[in-house]
Amino acid sequence: MHLVFATSLIPDDRLISGFDIANTVIVDALKRTGVRITLVGFKWPGKGSKTLENNIVLGEVDLRTESVSIFQKIRWLSKALYFGMTFSSVKMRTISAARLTRELKKIEPFDGFIINGTQFAGAFQGLLQSKPFIFIAHNVEFRSSEENATSTTSLLKKYLYRREARLLKRLEMRLCSRASYILTLAEEDRFTLGVADDKRSAALTLVASTEQSRPSPRPVLSCDLALIGNWTWQPNRTGLDWFLREVVPLLPHTVKICIAGYIPPDIHSDHPGVALVGNVTNALAFLQSAAVIPLISRAGTGIQLKTIEVFENGFASVATSHSLRGIGYTPSNCFVTDDAKKFAEILRIGIEQPPIWVDGSTFYYAQRKTLDQRIQHSLNVLAKTLNHFANSAGF
């Protein structure tokens, strides 16, 4: 079976986002079944990647709204309004449907698609649904936009988020209704999308790497608390705002808090121990250098890959209940609370005692085994659809 994995961004070897990590793990699981996979999508601006070899790269695109000029934002918004598309999908329209058609013809014959998320699918809907497909819903995008509309105080942003939510819901429902099978990244998302039927969908149990990480001997701690992520993404930003506003002021001034990743310029804290370190070359080493990892998600759908990475490597953590969505296992060194005062108190206790690390291999291999089983099942369902499709066409 030859399938086209249609995605907004082809995974980058640098794994610069949670989206990259999830896609790398999913593609690796697909290939373990023996299926031939060709990736089609854009790449991050900058240097190349081994992942791009033997795949179709449609160009470079930076999807982060915060990284572009106000003029580019206006162009995107104008095109979205003109074409009746989502703001997220219109970013993909740097090429024409005719160009994509020509690129796909180069890799014929192929049997079907794996539509990875809504962005690319929303930009080229009819073309990517011309053959049977599996739909991978990384998040319930319309729900995230609804949350963003509720949380913002800007009337313009509220209108735009509500518009995005309306269009995304229509798109997601259409993809779910036409897909041979739906894969979500959290069990809750199957219910939100209305596909909570094992004949129609399954929730993938992701891992954070294609091979289990083997942390080096524990280094000397360079900070007390470490957080890393793409803080320009609104659900992540919501959690970080809560942490800096509600939790950090309750911590002693001697506590050192290192925050890495893409950080918007308006992020700040009056706490003297907060250090905004930006991008780091080795995320695992960065997390290893801390006594405790705060897992601070408060909004969004899908799954928190950072939680999975922390559990796989046995790091001590304090988590909100939302950080555990889609994960049915909580290790002994993870403490869960949604109360800011209790969150800060547990962090303080964790910092004062010797770091508590546990073996994460059991969690990793259990996740990966279930991932492989559910990927294989989805392909079996797709194969039945392809057989029916071929018989109906008289092949």
N, C-alpha and C positions, 0 to 999 in steps of 0.2 A: 504494500500500500504506500502510495506517495501522497503526502499531504502538504499543503501550503500553510505555514504558520504566519498569519497576517497580523502584524503588530505595529503600533505607532513607532516604537523604538526597538531596534535589534539590540539584544543585551551587549553591553560593553564589558570587555575583560576586566576593566577596573572596578566593575560592580559599584557604580557611583550612586545608585539609588536602590531603594527597596524593590522597585519595579524591575530593575535589572536582575536583582538576586532571584526574585520569584520566577522570572522568565527563564533564567539559566537553569534553575532547578527543574522546572516543568519540561523544558525542551530535553534536558538530560534524561528525565524519566520516560518521555516519549521515545527517545532513541533506544533506550534499554529494551523496549518491546520489539525492536527490529523494524519499526516503521521508518521509512525514508522521510525526512523533514527538510523542507526548504523554507527558510525565513525570508519574508518580504516586509520591508519597512524602512524607516529612516534611521540614521545614526546620530549619536551625539556629536556636536561640533568638536573638532580637534583631531587627535591622532587616531589611527586605525585600530583594528581589533581582529584577532584570529577568528572570532565569531562571524566576522563579515565575509570570510572566505566561502566560496561556493553558495552564497546567498545573494539575494537581490537587494541592493542598497539604492533607495530612491533619492538620496540626497542627505544633507545635514539639516537638523532642526533642533532648536533649543525650546522646549515646551514650557519652560518656567516663565510665567507672565512677568514676574518681578525682575527678570534679567534683561528685558527689552525696553526700548525707549517708549515714551508716551505716544509717539507717532505710530509705532508698530502696533501698540495696543488699540489705537483708534482704527487702524487698517483692519485688524482682526475683527473688531466689533462691527465695523461697517459691513464687512463681508458676511459675518454671521447673520446680521439683520437682513441683508439683501437676499441671501440664499435660504433663509429660514433654518439655519443650522445651529448647532451648539457652538459656543465659543471654543470649547476644547477641540472639537472636530475640525473647525475651519482652519486651524493651524496646520493641518495635514494637506491643505489644498495648495501646496506649492507646486504640485504637478497636476496634470489633467487626468481624467478618467481614461482618455485614449492612451496616454503614456503608460499608465498602469496596465491596461489591456495588452499593450505590446510587450511589456516586461513579463507578464504572466504567460504569454504565448511561447516565450523562449524556453520555459521549463516544462511545457506540455510533453507527454501526458502526465496529469496528476489527477487524483481521484476526488479530493475534496479539500475543504478549508478547516483550519482551526482559527477561529476569530478570537483574538486575544484582546479583550477589553472593548470599550465602546468608541474610543477616539477615532481610530483608523476606520472602523466599520461605519461610523457616522459620516465620514467624509466620502466613502465609496460604497454606499449601501447595496445598490442593485448588483454591482459587479461581484462583490464578495459573497453574495448569496445565490450565485448562479449554479453552485454545486452544493451537495449536502455538507453540513458543517457542524462542528462542536463549538459551542460558545463558552469562553472562559470569562466569568464575571469577577474581576479582581475586587471590586467593591460594588455596592449598590449606589451607583453614581447619583441617581436622582435624590436619594435620601441624604447624601452628603451635601448636595446643593441646597436642599431644604434646611439643613442644619446651619449652613453658612448664612442663608437668608435670615434665619431667626437670630443669629448671634451678631450680625452687623448692625451698626446704628446709622449707616449711610443709606439714605433713601434710594439713591441711584444703584448702589450695590445690591440692595434688597430686591429691587426690581429685576436686575440682571441675574441674580441667583435664582429667583423664582422662575424667570424665563428659562434658564438653563435646566432647572429641575423639571419643568413641564416637558421640555423637548427630550431630555434624557429618559424620563419615565416612558414616553412613547417609544423611543428607540429601544430601550431595554426590554420592554414588553414584546416588541416586534421580534427582536432577536431570540428571545426565549421561546416564543410561539413557533418560530420556524426552525429552530435548532434541532438536530437529531438528539443531542444530549447537552446538558448544561453542567459546567463545573464551576463551583464557587470556592472561595477561600475561607469561608466561615459557615458553619451550620445555620446560623441565624439568617444569613442572606438568602438561603433557599426559601425560607418562609416569606421574607420580605418581597422576593421576586415572584412569589406564588407558584413555585415549582418544587415544593417539598414532597416529591414523590420519587421513590428510588428508581422507578422506571424512566424518569425524566432527568434526574440530576443527582449529583453527589458533591460533598464538600471535600476538597483536597487537604490532606494533612501535610503541610509543607515542612521542609527543612531549610536551613539557611546556607547550605553549601552542598556541592555535589559529592564531596567526601567529608567525613567528620573531621573537624579541626582538631589538631593536637596542640593545645596551648604549650608554649615553652615554659620552662621553670618559672614560677611566679616571680616577676620582677619586683624591685623596690617600688612601693606605691608612690606615685607622683601627685595623686589627688585623692580626695575623699569620695567624691561623687563624680560620675562621668555620664554624660548624655550625648547621643549622636543621632542625627537624622536630618531630613530635609525640612527645615523649619519654615520654608516658604509655602509648603502645602498646608492649607487652612486647618484640616483636622489636627495635624501635628502642632501647628501654631497655637491652637486652642489649648492643648495640653501644656505646652511650654508657658503660655501666659498664666495659666492657673498655677503652675509650679512656682514661677518667679513671683507671682503676686500673693499667693496664699501660703506656700510652704517655706520658701527660702527665708522670708523675714523671721520665721520662727527658729531658724538654725543659728548656732553660735557664730560670731564673726570670724572665728578661727577656722571654720570649715571651708575647704577649698573645693569649688564646684567647677568642673571643666565642661563646656558645652561646645561640641564640634558639629560640623556639617554646614549646609547652606543656611546662613543666618541673615534675615532681613536687617537692614540698617537701623530700624527703629526698635530693635530688641535691646533692652538695657535692664540693669538691676543696680540698686543702691547698696546691695550687700558687697562688702569688700572682698569676699572670697570668690565671687563669680568671675570666671575667665572665659571669654568667647574666643575659642582657638581656631575657628574656621575649619576648612577641610584638612583631614589628616590622611597620611599615606597608607596607614594600616589600622583599620577600624578595630580589629580584634586586639591588637596590642594596646590600642588606646583604652578599650574597655578593661583589659587586664590590669591596667595601671591604677584602677580605682578600687576602693574597699567595698563599695556598694553601688549598684546601678539602679537609679530611679526609673521606673516604667510608668509614664505619666499620661497615657492616652485618655482623653475625655470625650472624644467625638469621632465620627467617621464610621465606616463599615469595613468589611473585609477582615483581614488579620494583621496583627502587628508582627512583622518579621523580626523586629528588634527583640521582642519577647522571646521568639523562638531561638534566636542566636544566643541570647543570655542563658536560656535553659540548656541548650546544647553544650555550652562550655562550662556550665556549672557555677556561674557567677552568682554571688549573693545579690538579692534585689528586693525592692519594695515596689509593689505594683498597685495601680488602680484596678478595679474589677473590669473596666473597659479594656485595659491592656491585655486581658486574658481571653477576650472574645475569640471563639473558634478554637480554643485550646482546652482540652479536657484534663490536663495534668498540671499540677502545681508542685514543684520540688520543695523539699523541706527547708531550703534556705531562701524561699520567696515568701514574703509577708504581704498580705493584701488588705488594703483599706482605701476608702474614698474620702475619709475625713482628713482634712489638711493638717490639723493639730496632731492626730495620731501618726500620719505619714511622716511628719517632721520628727516626732519622738522616736519612731522606729529607726529612721535614718541615723539619728544621733547615737542611739544605742549600737547600731551596726558599725558605725565609724569608731566608736570607743573600744570595741572588742576586736580580737584578731579576726581577719577575714575568714568567712565560712564558704569554702568551695566544695562542690559535690561533683560526682562523676555524672556527666550528661550523656554518656554513650547509650544507655538504655532508652532514654527519651528519643535520641536521634534515630536509632535503628527501628524503633516502633513507628515513628512518624514516616520514615522512608518506606517501610514495608506496606503500610496502608496507602501511601501515595501511589506506589507501583500498582497495587491491586485496583485502585479506583481509576487510574489512567487506563489500565488494560480493559476494564469493564466499559469505559466510555468508548474505546476503540472498537470493542466488540459490537456495541450498539450501532456505531457509525457504519461498520462493515455490513450489517444487516440492511441499513438504509441504502448503502451503495449498491447492494445486490438488487434491491427492489427498484432502485433508480435505473440500473442497467437493464433489468428485465422490461421495465415500462418503456424504455427507449428502444427496445428491440435488439439490444446488443447480444 
